[in-house]
Amino acid sequence: ATDEIASQISMIQGSTMDSVTAIKNISDAVHKINDMTTTIASAIAEQDAVTQKIAHNAQNASTSTIEVTSNIVEVSRSTKESGAAAKSVLQVAKRLDAQSDELQNAVSQYLETMREA
């Protein structure tokens, strides 16, 4: 009976050692999972920061695009106004040219009349 009890105690001790080894392996695995979770959380925080920067830059680009579009519209309007002003100046120049021709003809006729007199 003593041998049988010693055998059972030995078996229990072996099982206990196996349980201790299994618990240590589980503890090691939990520590590895914790380390991986910490690494993943850190990577997610970095991605969040980068995503916020990208969103901020996209907003700035959008604002700049709106400003450029507004400037293009203003330049287009100014160009149309300048074109209209240039057209008016051209029309006035043509009238002045015609009046100059009329004046020159009148002076020539006046001088011709004075020579004949």
C-alpha positions in Angstrom: 0.0 0.0 0.0 2.9 2.3 0.7 4.3 1.7 -2.7 0.9 2.4 -4.3 0.6 5.7 -2.3 4.1 6.7 -3.3 3.3 5.9 -6.9 0.1 8.0 -6.8 2.0 10.9 -5.1 4.7 10.6 -7.8 1.9 10.7 -10.5 0.3 13.7 -8.8 3.7 15.5 -8.6 4.3 14.8 -12.3 0.8 16.1 -13.2 1.5 19.1 -11.0 4.8 19.8 -12.8 3.0 19.4 -16.2 0.3 21.8 -15.0 2.9 24.3 -13.8 4.7 24.1 -17.2 1.3 24.6 -19.0 0.4 27.6 -16.8 3.9 29.1 -17.5 3.4 28.6 -21.2 -0.1 30.2 -21.0 1.4 33.1 -19.0 4.1 33.6 -21.6 1.5 33.5 -24.4 -0.6 36.1 -22.5 2.5 38.4 -22.2 3.2 38.1 -25.9 -0.4 38.9 -26.7 -0.2 41.9 -24.4 3.0 43.1 -26.1 1.4 42.7 -29.5 -1.7 44.5 -28.4 0.5 47.4 -27.1 2.3 47.5 -30.5 -0.9 47.5 -32.4 -2.4 50.2 -30.2 0.7 52.3 -30.8 0.5 51.8 -34.6 -3.2 52.7 -34.6 -2.4 55.9 -32.7 0.3 56.8 -35.3 -2.1 56.0 -38.2 -4.7 58.2 -36.5 -2.2 61.1 -36.3 -1.2 60.6 -39.9 -4.8 60.4 -41.0 -5.6 63.7 -39.2 -2.6 65.4 -40.9 -3.8 64.1 -44.3 -7.4 65.4 -43.5 -5.9 68.8 -42.5 -3.8 69.0 -45.6 -6.8 68.0 -47.8 -8.8 70.8 -46.2 -6.0 73.2 -46.8 -5.8 72.1 -50.5 -9.5 72.5 -50.8 -9.4 76.0 -49.4 -6.5 76.9 -51.7 -8.4 75.5 -54.7 -11.4 77.6 -53.8 -9.1 80.7 -53.5 -7.4 79.9 -56.9 -10.8 79.4 -58.5 -12.0 82.7 -57.1 -8.9 84.4 -58.4 -9.4 82.9 -61.8 -13.0 84.1 -61.9 -11.7 87.6 -60.9 -9.0 87.5 -63.6 -11.6 86.4 -66.1 -13.9 89.3 -65.1 -11.0 91.8 -65.2 -10.0 90.4 -68.6 -13.5 91.0 -70.0 -13.6 94.5 -68.6 -10.1 95.2 -70.1 -11.3 93.8 -73.4 -14.4 96.0 -73.3 -12.3 99.1 -72.4 -9.8 98.3 -75.2 -12.7 98.0 -77.6 -14.0 101.4 -76.5 -10.5 102.9 -76.8 -10.2 101.5 -80.3 -13.6 102.9 -81.3 -12.5 106.4 -80.0 -9.2 106.1 -81.8 -11.0 105.3 -85.1 -13.3 108.3 -84.6 -10.3 110.5 -83.8 -8.6 109.2 -87.0 -11.7 110.0 -89.1 -11.9 113.5 -87.5 -8.2 114.0 -88.1 -8.7 113.1 -91.8 -11.7 115.5 -91.9 -9.6 118.3 -90.2 -6.7 117.7 -92.6 -9.1 117.9 -95.6 -10.7 121.1 -94.2 -7.2 122.7 -93.6 -6.1 121.7 -97.1 -9.3 123.2 -98.6 -8.8 126.4 -96.6 -5.2 126.7 -97.7 -6.2 126.1 -101.3 -8.9 128.8 -101.0 -6.3 131.2 -99.4 -3.9 130.6 -102.3 -6.5 131.3 -104.9 -7.5 134.5 -103.2 
